[in-house]
Each structure stands twice: as C-alpha cells, then as structure tokens.
Amino acid sequence: MNTPDARAAFGTLLQQHAGIVFKIARSYARGAEDRADLAQEIAAQLWHAWPKYDPARSFSTWMYRIALNVAIGHLRQQELRRRHDAVPLDDALHDVADANAPDPEQAQHLRLLQGFIARQPPLDRALLLLYLDDRPQREIAEILGISESNVSTKIGRLKQRIRDAF
C-alpha cells in the first residue's frame, strides 16, 4: 500500500486531522522539542500502521488509538529515564497565563486544566482528552479498549476530581 495514491491519501488525512496529533503531543510531552519529537513519532507510527487501516472505519478513531498508544509509550519511557537521571526542573510550574491574551482569566483557567490533565495517569489523561474533544462514549471506549460503562464511570470520577481540585 506504499503507492503514490496511498501516500497522497495518507498525507491528506493526516493534514485534515493534524490537530489530534498536536493535541496529544501537547498533553503527553513537555517542552517544544519534546512535543515536536512526539508528534513526529506519532506521524511515523501512523504511516507504519497505514497499510492495516480499514477505510470502512473512522480515520480519527484509528488515529486517536495509535497516537495515544505512542504517547503513553513515550510517557513511560520519559518516566523511566527520569528515575535513572537527575530530576529536571518542572517548567510547567513556572508557566503563567499570558497577560496579553484576549481573556487572561480564561487563559489561566485553561492552564490550570492543562496542568490537572498533565498530572493524571496516562489512561485518565487520554480519557480526558477524548471527553474534552466531545468524542462519544462509544468511540472513547473503542479507542481505549474499555467498555462504555467503564468510560462513563471513569468520566464521572474525573469530573469529581476536577471539582475537588478547583
């Protein structure tokens, strides 16, 4: 399936859904360089898996599944490295809202939510990203490989944790 037509079809779909890749990279990697590396790794894995993609199924669901698997693997590698290396400074702690943003209060709330999401375990982080992206519970269940009732239960618990945190 490595024909010029297949490459063009893949490139078109990847561009149409690039926001998914960048959103996941932003949520699972710190720093611009790390995010760029993760986004590139996700794109590479998507291309590697492209021959197995079933066009009868949703491309975004397939893309989310692969991207989240790559991101969770990346996160695990980062945590393993941190255990064996010196602990880097957490640049997120020094991140403040942009005072020049159109709505600095909304920007601050967004940063607080992003910080909350970043502190969650990998599966919960993926669940929050999909939920905040207005994905139906059926699709979230399919992407994460858990039941719809489990998705509903976990979302309820995450909402409670958010209420408790803020």
N, C-alpha and C positions, 0 to 999 in steps of 0.2 A: 504494500500500500504506500510505497515511497515514490509515487509518481508525481509529476508536476501538478496534476489536478488535486491529488491528495494533499500535497504541501500547500497549495493555494487555499483549499477548503479549510485546512487546519489553521493557517495564518488568519483567514477571515474570522473564523470562530474565536480564535484566541484574542484577536483585537476587539471583537464585539463584547467579550466577557473579561477583558483585562482587569476590570475593576475588582473582580473576585480575587485574582492573583495578588493585586496590590493590597487589598483589604486584609487578606490572610497574612501576607508578608509583614504588614504593619503591626498586626496583632501578635505575631509569634517571633518577631526579631527586633532587637534593639539597635538603634543607630542606622544611619542611612546606608552605610556599606553592607552591614549585615542584612538589611531588608532587601537591598539590590541582589545580594548573593542568593537569598532565599527565593526571591521572585524568579531569578534565572534558573535555579534548581527545579522549581515548580514547573516552569515552562519546558525544561528539558525532560522531566518525568512525564509531562502531558504528551509531549511528542513521542517519547518512548512507548507510551501506552496507546497512542493514537490508532495503531492497527487493530486493537481489540475493541475500539469504541463501536457501539451499536447505534447507528443513526436513528433507529426507532425510539430510542430513549432520549431524555432531556440532556443536552450537552452541559448545561450549567450544573445539573445534579452530578453528572460524571466528573466534571471539572472540580466541583467542591470536594468530592470524595478523595480524588487524587491529591489535590492541593492541601487538604487538611492532613492527610496521611504524611505527606512530605514535611509539612510544617511541624507536626507533632514529632516526627523523627528528628528534625532539625533541633527542636527544643530539647529533646532528650540528649542529643549529642552536646549541645551547649551546656546543659546541666552537668553532664559527665565531665566535661572539660573544666568547668568551674570548681568541681570537687577536687580536681587534681592541680589546678593552677591557683594563683593568687586571686582574690576576690576583686573584680573591677568595681570602680565607683558606679553607683546607680545613677545614670544621667537623668532618668525619669524623675528622681527626687528633686532635681534642680530645674525641672521643666515648669514654667509658669505660663499662665494664659497670656496670649498676645493682647496687650493693652490697645493695640491699633486695630484689632478685629472689629467687624461691624457690631457685634454684640459680645463684649468681653465676658459678661456673665455667662452667656450660653457657651462660649468657648471654654470657660473654666469648668462648667458642668460636663462638657464633652471630655475634657482632660481627666476629670475625676472618674468618669465612667470608663474611659480607656485604661486608667490605672487600675480600677477594680477588675476589669476583664483580664488585664495582664497578670494579676495575682491569682487567677483561678487555675485549677488543674487543666491540663490540655483538653480533655473531653468537654469539660464545662465551658472552657473558652470557645471551643468550636460550636457548642450548642448556643451560646450567647450570640456569636457572630451570625449564625444562621437565623436565629429568632429575630434579631435586630434587623436582618435583611428581609424580614417578612416572608420567610420561607414557610410553607405549610408544614404542619407537624408530620404528615405522611412523608414528605420529602426529606425533612430533617432525620426522621427515623431511617429512611433508606440510605442517606449519606453516611450516617454514623453507625449503621448496623445495629440499631436498638429498636425496641418496639415503640409504637406510637404512645402507648400508655406510659412507658418509661420516659419518653420525651416530655409528656405533659407533667409528670411528677417532678422531673428534674427542673423544668422551667419554673414551676411553682416554687420550688426550693430556692432557685437562683433569684427569683423576684424577692423572696423574703430576705435573702442575704443582702440584696441591694438596699431594701428598705432599712435593714438593720445597720448597714454601713453608712447611710447618709441621713 
